[in-house]
Amino acid sequence: MQLKTKITLGFVAMLALLLGIGGYAYFAVQRLDANSRTILRANFYTIELGQQMLRALDHMETAPEAPDALPQFERALTREAGNLTEPGEQALVDSLTQNLATYQRLLVTAPAAAQLTQLERLRRQTHRVIDLNVQALTAKNSASNQATERASRYLLACISLALLVGLGLVLSVPEAAVTPLRKVTAAIRHASRGNYHQTIPVESHDEFGTVASAFNHLLIQLQEFRASTTADLITERNRMESLVNSLDEGLLLIDQHRRILLANPTAAELLGVPAAQLVGQPADELAQQNDLLRSLLAPLEAPRRQQALAEAPLLTITQHNEEAYFRLTVHDIVSFNKAADEMQFVGHILALRNVSDFKRLDQVKSNFLATVSHELKTPLSSMNINLRLLQDERLPAEERQRITGSIRQETQRLQRMVSELLDVSRLDAGAGIQLDVHPTDISQVVSYATDTVQAQLNDKRLHLEINLPSNLPQALADVEKTTWVLINLLANAIRYSPTGETLLVRAAVVGAAVQVCVQDRGPGIAAEHHDRIFQRFAQIPDKSGYRGGSGLGLSIAREFITSQGGRLWVESELGMGSTFCFTLPLAS
């Protein structure tokens, strides 16, 4: 039986006893009350009427001529006739009625002595009625007392039984609940000491039996877990070591006594000290001989550490013969002390994050802004000078025409640069590239692009050679975007080709695509920069290679070609010129 059921049954038994005692007490009180009411209504009322009749008889004897004595006796006798409750009382009332009638006749004809004799007879009969009810009242009172005593004994027995049952529940229920808990507590105490073999005997099928079974099952699992804990801890430690060692950030763990607990290979390499010589050593002693470690520990002494770290400059460290930039971050380690019941400081984590890429990006952006400013300033200055020259009315018409053409070229250069910036901002905003792809004749694209750059070709006296097959099939392309790409490639070829050289534009079918190439006779591009030139804001540091420009054209061009299902790449060597090629899928 479940413990909950046992407790419930015990309380139900107590409740039933309390209800029984209460019900019986209520019944006994109600019965005593009914008996009392019966006695008052029957016998006591009759005795009171008898007393009234006796007083009426006394009055009739002392004052025969009194007009109200006889009617008073008659009323009392009439009421007594309506309240007959005891055996023999009816006969007495009938005899009283007859004797009263006799007395009334004697009042008319008989002498006074006969009347007194009749009054005495009425008095004796009245006393008999009173005595009869007194005896009945006494008997009923005795019976009521006996019933009261009997009810008291029953109530006392029920109360005693209830006390015994309650005492039994008080003694058994807590013991039934506490005894299994003691066993569970003892088993838990043994388990906390590492003894997982001290199980709990399952002696019942109640809730504690269920708890004991579950706890025993837990002990079995703990035994199995402890058997595999050592291997798991070793595996986890190796995993954590691999994770820490594989970080590209330098990581130092220092305890509250400023002793180095951990140094990953990156940190050891940056400090120039083997990790084995760092771990376990006081950091302050090592810092006296290591400038970098002294710089890392300096923020720990600052009163406003976070502000000091935020305002601290980047650490410049030479790594693999190149300058690398690192940002220092410091994190406090806190742990909960169960004995003191509080969080306590246990050390620091010093992390050196390599921010060289962000530093280079920042430098690239700075260079880009400088380049854009220069690229904008040069055509604007040229246009300003040309506009001043045009204000001179003495200028010949041919010279005006030349100046106007120069202003137009500079304007086109500004428009191209602004268009590139707008395209980049649109791509960065996630707007995507809107394409109008349909079957396109590549020869028309080449014609549009070459017509656009013809003036630049003439300025540098460059010769453009076009090699297109007569049966070149159509390609799926966006005419506007593809023309923009070809113009950008031709503009770069014109910019970096020496005066008088020949440029080549050729196209051919390669597999399922049309391949278009632009070949120049420029200085060429080193192999390590072939991918970098297609990145935004990319600038090649080699002064003999490509330079100038915004660093956006090729990045946008690759975006345009890739979005049409093709690809854009470069084939080049230093001193051998460059060939930029892109492909577009065939229309059929």
Secondary structure, 3 states (H helix, E strand, C coil): CCHHHHHHHHHHHHHHHHHHHHHHHHHHHHHHHHHHHHHHHHHHHHHHHHHHHHHHHHHHHHCCCCCCHHHHHHHHHHHHHCCCCCCCHHHHHHHHHHHHHHHHHHHHHCCHHHHHHHHHHHHHHHHHHHHHHHHHHHHHHHHHHHHHHHHHHHHHHHHHHHHHHHHHHHHHHHHHHHHHHHHHHHHHHHHHCCCCCCCCCCCCCCHHHHHHHHHHHHHHHHHHHHHHHHHHHHHHHHHHHHHHHHCCCEEEEEECCCEEEEECHHHHHHHCCCHHHHCCCEHHHHHCCCHHHHHHHHHHHCCCHHHHHHHCCCEEEEECCEEEEEEEEEEEEEEEECCCCEEEEEEEEEEEEECHHHHHHHHHHHHHHHHHHHHHHHHHHHHHHHHHHHCCCCCCHHHHHHHHHHHHHHHHHHHHHHHHHHHHHHHHCCCCCCCCCEEECHHHHHHHHHHHHHHHHHHCCCEEEEECCCCCCCEEECHHHHHHHHHHHHHHHHHHCCCCCEEEEEEEEECCEEEEEEECCCCCCCHHHCCHHHCCCCCCCCCCCCCCCCCCHHHHHHHHHHHCCCCEEEEECCCCCEEEEEEEEECC
